[in-house]
């Protein structure tokens, strides 16, 4: 999938942070949409296919983790990247436990946002490729190889004389 086909949604209430993230991602070749609050962001996620969501944790219209929970409930395969100001690391850790894919502190956005998005989209694309290939699977044979071990014995309901040894000279 080309970068232009990958659509990133930024959910950020700060105009300066929103503009910076949009510039960085568009400059890297991504198609970018923006929302200024969690409710609008969730509406956009539900209405159109996105490749990834970048969201601030503390925004108007939704509490810190509502957007992450709602996105993971509706679209569990959609990666969510968190951004938050220093001092919100505990909230970010909780969001990661709830299914967010990554965390970029706001002080590191210029250095780390694009590489984080690239890495997550590459992982998501690889996972999708595997899922696509499994869709073409016609026959899936599984073969188990058991090692011979005299200590392994089995009582067989079909054997009236007692024990059947699964290995060795028994």
Secondary structure, DSSP 8 states (H G I E B T S, - for coil): --GGG-EEEEE-S-HHHHHHHHHHHHHTT-EEEEESSHHHHHHHHHHS--SEEEEESSBTTB-TTHHHHHHHHH-TTSEEEEEE-TT-HHHHHHHHHTT--EEEEGGGHHHHHHHHHHHHHHHHHHHHHHHHHHHT-------------TT-EEE-TT-TTSEEESSTT-
